Amino acid sequence: MSRERFRRALLPPAQEHITKIEKVVKEGNCYGAQQMYKSISARYVSAQRFSEALDLLHSGACLQLENGQVICGSELGVLFVETLVKAKVSYSEDSLDRVRKIYKKFPHIPLPHHLGDVGDDEDMHELNEALGAAKTRVECCSSFLKAAIRWSTEFGADRSGSPELHVMLAEYIYAESPEFDMTKVSYHFVRGNDPQSFASTIINFMGKCYPGEDDLAIARAVLMYLAMGNLRDANLLMDEIRKQVVAKEINFPRSDLIQFISFLLPTLQRDALPLFSMLREKYKSSIDREPAFNELLDDVAEKFFGVMRRNPLQGMFGDIFKMM
């Protein structure tokens, strides 16, 4: 018998270990269980019994997260994804569903908003603990889902990764992060497949942001879609935002920046590069409110009108040669 076949024969069915380690977790020894999950799953991987290794890691990730062990659960979740890669598991609805089940176990814990007016040291300590825990949750879930996105890219999803996984990550970052980082949230939403959910998130943000940030959030979202050449979802997003502000009786932002976006969308539906350039010039002061907008618009010009971006180094070297 070969060494590999011998190793396979020595290992019992994974379910025996799953049942045994579940008891360890229920007894409160989550750290001890973590070491068992990692070491035993490594044996199944070494024996190329990937299916059982995946069952063990999936069970462990879900169980640790259910018990509030976010760091342990996310670590096993990442190992689960790494094993998907080693086993060369194709991206499919079944494999996506297993990732989704782990994701749904990540806790959603509202921040203690009543501590906004922190009065004493105890309140301050409680607030700091809550903020630290929220940051840890977001970092752990992000690590897991980013690993899953990389796997999906390699094994059959879109070039940007699974749209469903991007939406999951965007929603978790927005819901759980102590600070509203709409640039990061938008980055993942525009690589997703749910403009309606994106619109709802923007509407929610509009009710919480500082004055003057609402139109920036809308413009950023639209321009990020357009920079990827996705005019359809950019229009869907704007239509959905307009519907939701009416339904929720919220004031839709009226600014020069929003006016620019309203003119830009129909301009991109036809071959109108001169009009595109004129709009950029006319609304330059509004566009300059966020430096990234000009770079996004350069991408838009390349995607829709074939305007090649000018390499800054080319301009610099050209000036040097002229001087010489």
C-alpha positions as CSV (number, residue, x, y, z in Angstrom):
1,M,0.0,0.0,0.0
2,S,1.4,3.4,-0.9
3,R,2.0,6.0,1.8
4,E,-0.8,8.2,0.4
5,R,-3.3,5.4,0.5
6,F,-2.2,4.4,4.0
7,R,-2.8,8.0,5.2
8,R,-6.3,7.9,3.7
9,A,-7.1,4.6,5.4
10,L,-6.0,5.9,8.8
11,L,-8.4,8.8,8.9
12,P,-12.0,8.1,10.1
13,P,-15.0,9.8,8.5
14,A,-14.9,13.5,9.2
15,Q,-18.3,13.5,10.8
16,E,-16.8,11.7,13.8
17,H,-14.4,14.6,14.4
18,I,-17.2,17.1,13.7
19,T,-19.4,15.6,16.5
20,K,-16.5,15.4,18.9
21,I,-15.3,19.0,18.4
22,E,-18.8,20.3,18.7
23,K,-18.9,19.0,22.2
24,V,-15.6,20.8,23.0
25,V,-17.1,24.1,21.7
26,K,-20.3,23.6,23.8
27,E,-18.1,23.0,26.9
28,G,-16.7,26.5,26.3
29,N,-13.3,25.5,25.1
30,C,-13.4,27.4,21.8
31,Y,-9.6,27.9,21.6
32,G,-9.0,24.2,22.1
33,A,-11.6,23.4,19.5
34,Q,-9.9,25.8,17.1
35,Q,-6.7,24.0,17.3
36,M,-8.5,20.7,16.6
37,Y,-10.3,22.1,13.6
38,K,-7.1,23.3,12.1
39,S,-4.9,20.3,12.8
40,I,-7.4,17.6,11.9
41,S,-8.6,19.4,8.7
42,A,-4.9,19.7,7.7
43,R,-4.6,15.9,7.8
44,Y,-7.6,15.4,5.5
45,V,-6.1,18.0,3.1
46,S,-2.8,16.2,3.2
47,A,-4.6,12.9,2.4
48,Q,-6.4,14.7,-0.4
49,R,-9.8,14.0,1.2
50,F,-10.8,17.5,0.4
51,S,-14.6,17.0,0.7
52,E,-14.3,16.0,4.3
53,A,-11.8,18.7,5.1
54,L,-14.3,21.2,3.7
55,D,-17.1,19.7,5.8
56,L,-15.0,20.0,8.9
57,L,-13.9,23.6,8.3
58,H,-17.4,24.7,7.2
59,S,-18.9,23.2,10.4
60,G,-16.2,24.8,12.5
61,A,-16.5,28.3,11.0
62,C,-20.3,28.3,11.4
63,L,-20.1,27.0,15.0
64,Q,-17.5,29.4,16.2
65,L,-19.3,32.3,14.7
66,E,-22.6,31.2,16.3
67,N,-20.8,31.3,19.6
68,G,-19.5,34.8,19.0
69,Q,-15.9,33.7,18.3
70,V,-15.5,36.0,15.3
71,I,-11.7,35.8,15.0
72,C,-11.8,32.0,15.2
73,G,-14.7,31.6,12.9
74,S,-13.3,33.9,10.2
75,E,-9.9,32.1,10.4
76,L,-11.7,28.8,9.7
77,G,-13.7,30.5,7.0
78,V,-10.5,31.6,5.3
79,L,-9.1,28.1,5.6
80,F,-12.3,26.7,4.1
81,V,-11.8,29.0,1.1
82,E,-8.2,28.1,0.8
83,T,-9.2,24.4,0.7
84,L,-11.7,25.2,-2.1
85,V,-8.7,26.5,-4.0
86,K,-6.5,23.4,-3.2
87,A,-9.4,21.1,-4.2
88,K,-10.0,23.2,-7.4
89,V,-13.7,23.5,-6.6
90,S,-15.5,25.4,-9.3
91,Y,-17.5,28.5,-8.6
92,S,-21.2,27.3,-8.7
93,E,-24.4,28.0,-6.9
94,D,-23.7,25.1,-4.5
95,S,-20.2,26.3,-3.6
96,L,-21.4,29.9,-3.3
97,D,-24.2,28.7,-1.0
98,R,-21.6,27.2,1.4
99,V,-19.7,30.5,1.5
100,R,-23.0,32.4,2.0
101,K,-23.9,30.2,5.0
102,I,-20.7,31.1,6.7
103,Y,-21.2,34.8,5.9
104,K,-24.7,34.7,7.4
105,K,-23.2,33.5,10.7
106,F,-21.2,36.7,11.2
107,P,-22.9,38.7,13.9
108,H,-24.8,41.9,13.4
109,I,-24.5,44.0,16.6
110,P,-25.8,47.6,16.7
111,L,-23.5,50.1,18.1
112,P,-24.7,51.7,21.4
113,H,-26.0,55.0,19.9
114,H,-27.3,56.1,23.4
115,L,-23.6,56.7,24.3
116,G,-23.3,59.5,21.8
117,D,-23.1,62.0,24.7
118,V,-20.5,60.1,26.7
119,G,-20.6,61.3,30.3
120,D,-18.4,59.2,32.5
121,D,-15.5,56.8,32.3
122,E,-17.7,53.8,32.3
123,D,-19.6,55.0,29.3
124,M,-16.4,55.9,27.5
125,H,-15.0,52.4,28.2
126,E,-18.2,50.7,26.9
127,L,-18.2,52.8,23.8
128,N,-14.5,52.1,23.0
129,E,-15.1,48.4,23.5
130,A,-18.1,48.5,21.2
131,L,-16.1,50.3,18.5
132,G,-13.2,47.9,18.8
133,A,-15.5,44.9,18.5
134,A,-17.2,46.4,15.4
135,K,-13.9,47.1,13.8
136,T,-12.8,43.5,14.4
137,R,-16.1,42.1,13.0
138,V,-15.6,44.1,9.8
139,E,-11.9,43.1,9.4
140,C,-12.7,39.4,9.9
141,C,-15.7,39.3,7.6
142,S,-13.7,41.3,5.0
143,S,-10.8,38.9,5.2
144,F,-13.1,35.9,4.6
145,L,-15.1,37.4,1.8
146,K,-12.1,38.9,0.0
147,A,-10.5,35.4,0.0
148,A,-13.8,34.0,-1.4
149,I,-13.8,36.7,-4.1
150,R,-10.3,35.7,-5.1
151,W,-11.3,32.0,-5.3
152,S,-14.4,32.9,-7.4
153,T,-12.3,34.9,-9.8
154,E,-9.9,32.0,-10.3
155,F,-12.6,29.3,-10.6
156,G,-15.3,30.5,-12.8
157,A,-16.9,33.8,-11.7
158,D,-16.6,37.2,-13.4
159,R,-13.3,38.8,-13.9
160,S,-14.0,41.1,-10.9
161,G,-15.1,38.2,-8.8
162,S,-18.5,36.9,-7.8
163,P,-21.1,39.8,-7.9
164,E,-23.0,38.2,-5.0
165,L,-19.9,38.1,-2.8
166,H,-19.2,41.8,-3.5
167,V,-22.7,42.7,-2.5
168,M,-22.3,40.7,0.8
169,L,-19.1,42.5,1.6
170,A,-20.5,46.0,0.7
171,E,-23.6,45.4,2.9
172,Y,-21.6,44.1,5.9
173,I,-19.0,46.9,5.7
174,Y,-21.8,49.5,5.7
175,A,-23.9,47.9,8.4
176,E,-21.2,47.1,10.9
177,S,-18.4,49.6,10.3
178,P,-18.2,52.3,13.0
179,E,-17.5,54.9,10.2
180,F,-19.3,55.3,7.0
181,D,-16.7,54.6,4.3
182,M,-18.9,55.0,1.2
183,T,-15.9,54.8,-1.2
184,K,-15.1,51.3,0.0
185,V,-18.8,50.3,0.1
186,S,-19.4,51.7,-3.4
187,Y,-16.3,49.9,-4.7
188,H,-17.9,46.5,-3.9
189,F,-21.5,47.5,-4.8
190,V,-20.5,48.5,-8.3
191,R,-18.9,45.0,-8.8
192,G,-22.1,43.4,-7.5
193,N,-25.4,42.8,-9.1
194,D,-27.9,44.6,-6.9
195,P,-28.4,48.3,-7.8
196,Q,-31.6,48.3,-5.7
197,S,-29.8,47.4,-2.6
198,F,-27.1,49.9,-3.4
199,A,-29.7,52.6,-3.8
200,S,-31.2,51.7,-0.4
201,T,-27.8,52.0,1.2
202,I,-27.3,55.4,-0.3
203,I,-30.7,56.5,0.9
204,N,-29.9,55.3,4.4
205,F,-26.5,57.1,4.2
206,M,-28.3,60.4,3.1
207,G,-30.2,60.3,6.4
208,K,-27.0,60.1,8.4
209,C,-24.3,62.0,6.6
210,Y,-23.1,65.5,7.0
211,P,-24.7,68.2,4.8
212,G,-23.1,68.2,1.4
213,E,-22.1,64.6,1.4
214,D,-25.3,63.2,-0.1
215,D,-24.7,64.4,-3.6
216,L,-21.1,63.2,-3.4
217,A,-22.2,59.7,-2.5
218,I,-24.7,59.6,-5.5
219,A,-22.2,61.0,-8.0
220,R,-19.4,58.7,-6.7
221,A,-21.6,55.6,-7.2
222,V,-22.7,56.6,-10.7
223,L,-19.2,57.5,-11.8
224,M,-17.8,54.2,-10.4
225,Y,-20.3,52.3,-12.5
226,L,-19.5,54.3,-15.6
227,A,-15.8,53.9,-15.1
228,M,-16.4,50.2,-15.5
229,G,-18.4,50.8,-18.6
230,N,-21.7,49.9,-16.8
231,L,-24.2,52.5,-18.1
232,R,-27.2,50.2,-17.5
233,D,-26.7,49.9,-13.7
234,A,-25.7,53.6,-13.4
235,N,-29.1,54.4,-14.8
236,L,-30.9,51.8,-12.7
237,L,-29.2,53.2,-9.6
238,M,-30.4,56.8,-10.3
239,D,-33.9,55.6,-11.2
240,E,-34.1,53.6,-8.0
241,I,-32.8,56.4,-5.8
242,R,-35.4,58.8,-7.3
243,K,-38.2,56.2,-6.6
244,Q,-37.0,55.7,-3.0
245,V,-36.7,59.3,-2.1
246,V,-40.3,59.9,-3.3
247,A,-41.6,56.8,-1.4
248,K,-39.8,57.8,1.8
249,E,-40.5,61.5,1.4
250,I,-36.9,62.4,1.5
251,N,-35.5,65.5,-0.2
252,F,-33.5,64.6,-3.3
253,P,-30.2,66.6,-3.4
254,R,-30.2,69.4,-5.9
255,S,-26.8,70.6,-6.7
256,D,-24.6,71.4,-9.6
257,L,-22.9,68.0,-9.2
258,I,-26.2,66.1,-9.4
259,Q,-27.1,68.3,-12.4
260,F,-23.8,67.2,-14.1
261,I,-24.6,63.5,-13.5
262,S,-28.1,64.0,-14.9
263,F,-26.7,65.5,-18.1
264,L,-23.8,63.0,-18.2
265,L,-25.9,59.8,-18.4
266,P,-27.8,60.6,-21.6
267,T,-24.6,62.0,-23.2
268,L,-23.0,58.6,-22.8
269,Q,-25.8,56.9,-24.8
270,R,-24.6,58.5,-28.0
271,D,-21.4,59.5,-29.7
272,A,-21.0,62.9,-28.1
273,L,-17.4,63.4,-27.0
274,P,-17.5,67.2,-27.6
275,L,-20.6,67.5,-25.3
276,F,-18.9,65.2,-22.7
277,S,-15.8,67.5,-22.8
278,M,-18.0,70.6,-22.5
279,L,-19.8,69.2,-19.5
280,R,-16.5,68.5,-17.7
281,E,-15.4,72.0,-18.3
282,K,-18.7,73.6,-17.3
283,Y,-19.0,71.7,-14.1
284,K,-15.3,71.6,-13.3
285,S,-15.6,73.3,-9.9
286,S,-18.3,70.7,-8.8
287,I,-16.3,67.8,-10.1
288,D,-13.1,69.0,-8.3
289,R,-14.9,68.7,-4.9
290,E,-13.6,65.1,-4.9
291,P,-10.2,64.6,-6.6
292,A,-11.0,61.0,-7.6
293,F,-13.9,62.2,-9.8
294,N,-11.5,63.4,-12.5
295,E,-9.7,60.1,-12.7
296,L,-13.1,58.3,-12.9
297,L,-14.1,60.6,-15.7
298,D,-10.9,59.8,-17.6
299,D,-11.8,56.1,-17.3
300,V,-15.3,57.0,-18.6
301,A,-13.8,58.9,-21.6
302,E,-11.7,55.8,-22.4
303,K,-14.6,53.3,-22.0
304,F,-17.2,55.2,-24.0
305,F,-15.3,57.4,-26.4
306,G,-12.0,55.6,-26.8
307,V,-10.0,58.5,-25.4
308,M,-6.7,57.1,-24.3
309,R,-5.5,58.3,-20.9
310,R,-2.3,60.4,-21.1
311,N,0.5,58.9,-19.0
312,P,1.8,61.6,-16.6
313,L,5.3,60.3,-17.1
314,Q,5.1,60.8,-20.8
315,G,4.3,64.4,-20.3
316,M,7.1,64.8,-17.8
317,F,9.7,63.2,-20.0
318,G,8.5,65.1,-23.0
319,D,9.1,68.4,-21.2
320,I,12.6,67.2,-20.2
321,F,13.4,66.4,-23.8
322,K,12.2,69.8,-24.9
323,M,14.5,71.4,-22.4
324,M,17.5,69.3,-23.5
